[in-house]
Amino acid sequence: AIENWVHMGVDAMIISPLDPTACSVVCNQAIEKGIKVLCNNYELENYDFWMYIPQYDIGYLQGKTTAEWIKAHYGDEKIQVVGTNYDVLPSVVDRTKGYMEALAEFAPNAEFVRTATSTDATTGLEAAENFLQAYPDLKVFIGHNDGSCLGALEAFIAAGKTDPDKYLLAGVDGMQEALELIDSGDSIFQITVDQAPIPMGRTLIETAEKLVNGETVEKVLAYETTAITKENVKDFL
């Protein structure tokens, strides 16, 4: 797709390079031709503008909010926690590191027992089924994203673990389905983390226009993220 845009001679391109190494060569060619290259979330080798939310910060906020729930519902009681990751992509490894370090800092009574790779409902379901079989007393599932948690939710429901005062699923992305579950007040899916897709999208378009028009912009912009719980979910629905 990027090669096609270079041949077309577009004025600017906005890239979310999940694999920055693979994308960088062709994006360098675009820059050489005077095309403005804007990257979102993941940093390219060269670019005109990079906007992102630090992956560590996303995970840390997710872990801190999870720890607050643990403290509110279990105090200092020892409980078991599992999580999912997507460490096959180096660009998101820090998200897992963030939630694990926040959990250790704010809820040291929570024993993180195991992690698995998952970013969608199918693999989230499989991971949660395995976790629940290995750890019957499991209380908390921290998902790499909302998709993983939506799959895990099916496994917890099948296991009869549906009391939101006893069990917690915490995701990332602020998907509509996740927001609706949080808003319901009776789901164990109770936490997600907003990645500001609408304001970030608007900023990318506005910045692309400025760059094409020859205006000077800050080359790097880091966005802050927000934890979403039942207390503020209506602001995001």
N, C-alpha and C positions, 0 to 999 in steps of 0.2 A: 504493500500500500504506500509506504513512504517513497519507494523508488518511483512509483507512478506519479506521486505528487511532485517529486523533483523534476521528472520529465515534463509534467504539465506546466511547470514554472509558476506554481502558486506563490502568493506573497508571504504566507506564514503557515506554519503547521503546529498543532498542539498535540503532544505525544505523552501518553502515560506508559513509559517504557518498563514493563515488568521485567524484561531482561535488558538492562542498560547496555551491556557489552555488545549484544547482538545488534542493537539499534544504533549504537554510536557511529559506526563506520558510515552508514548511509546518511545519518543526520549531519555528519561532518561534510559530506558532499553537498547537502542542502545549504549549509552555511556558506560554503565556498561559492555557491551560485547566488548568494545574497538573500536567500530565503530565511525569514525569521523563524527560529526554532524555540518553542516554549515547551518545557517539560513539567509534568504534574506528578507529584509524589516522589518519583524516583529520578535520581540525578544522572544526566547523560555526561559523556566526556566533555562535550562542548555544547553551549546553548546560549540563547539571548536572555532567557528568563526561566527561573526555576521556582516553583511554588510547591510547598509540601507541609505536611504535618509530621514531625519527627516520629518514626515508628516506635521508638522507645517510650516517648511521651504517651502515645496511644495505649500501649500495654501497661505502662505504669499507672495511668489514671484508671484503667479497667481493673487492675489489681488492687489499687487503693480503695475503690468503690466497693469491690467484692469484700475486702477486709472489713470495711465499715459494716457491711451487712452481717458478716460472721460475728463481729463483736456485738452487734445489736441482738442477734438471735441465739448465740452460743456462748457469749462472754469469753472466758478463758478455757472452755472445754476443748479437749482435743478432738478435731474432726479431720476427715480426709477430703482432699481436693485433687481433681485431675484437670488436665487441660489439653487443648490441641494446638498445633503449630503448623506453619508452612515453611519450614526451614530449608526446603529445597530451593527456595528463592533467597539468596543472600540479603536482598534488599529489605526483607521483612523479618529477619532473624531477631532484630532488636525488640520487636513487639513482644515476643515470648519472654525474652530477658526482662523486659519492663514489668510485665505482670507478675513474674516469679519473684523479682526483687521487692516489689511493692507489697506482695503478700507476706513475704518473710519479715518485712519491716513493720507492717501495721497489724498483722495477725500471726504472730509466731506460734500460736497454738494450732494453726492450720498446717497439717502435714501434706505437702504436695507429693503424691505417691507415684504419678505416672503421666506421661504425655504421649500423644499420637498425632500423626499428620492428617489434617482434614481442613478443607475449606468449603465443603458443600454438605447438603443434607444427607446424601447417601453415605459418605464416609463418616459424617458426624454420628449418624445412627449406628453404624458398625462399631465405631470407637466407643460410644456410650454403652452399647450392649456388652462389649468386652470388659469395660471398666466395671459395670454393675455386677457382672458375674465374678470378677476377681475381688471386688471390694463391696460387699453387700451393704456396708454401713456408709457408703459414699454419700456426701451431702452437697458438694459443689462441683459444677462443671464450668470451666472457663474456656470458651471457644475462641479460636483464632478470629472468627467472624460470626455474623448472625446466621449464615447458612449452616455452619457446623452446629450451632446451637439448635436450630430448627430440627435437624435430624436427631440430635440428642434428646430433644423434648419428646419425640415419639418413643424412644427407649425408656425414658423415665415414666411416661404415662403407662406404658405396657407393664412396667414393674410396680405400678401402684404408688409411685413416689410423686405425688402431685400437690402436696401441702406447701404453699409458698412461705410458710413460717419455718419449714424444716429443710427445704431444698432450694437451690439457686442455680440458674443458668445465666451466664454473663457473656455477652457477645460484643461485636464491634461492627459498625456500619450505619446503624439507625435505619435499617430496612423497614418499609411500611408494615410488613407482617409482624416484625419484632415490636414495633411501636404499639401496634394494636394489642398484642399480648400483654405488654407492660401496662398499658392503659386499662386493661380488663380488671386488674387487681386480684385475679384469682389464678394467674399462671405462675409457674416457677421460673419462667423466662422474665427476669426482673431488672436486668441491667444491659444497656448497650452503650456504645461510644459513638458520638456523632463525628463524621469526618467532613462536615461542612461542604457537601457537594454543590449546593446551589450558589452560595457566595463565592466558592472557589471557581466554579464554572464561569460566573459573571466576570470575575477578576481576570481570568485567562483571556476571555474575549476582549475585554476593555484594554488589557495590556497589549494584546496582539495588534489592535488598531493603533495604539500609540506608537508601537515599534515600527509598523509599516509607514506611519506618518512622520517618522524621523524624530519622535520625541524621546527624551531620556527617561529611563525607568530604573528603579532599583533592580539589580540583577537577580537577587534572591529574596523570597518572601516566605517566612515561616508562619503558618496559621496555628492558632490555639484550638484545642479540641475540648469537647464538653461531654461529661458523663450524663446519660439519660436514665432516669429512674421514674417511678410513679409520681414523684413530686414535681417533675418538670416536663413529663412526656407530652403534655398537651401543647407545649410550645413548639414541638417538632412534628406533630401529626398534621 
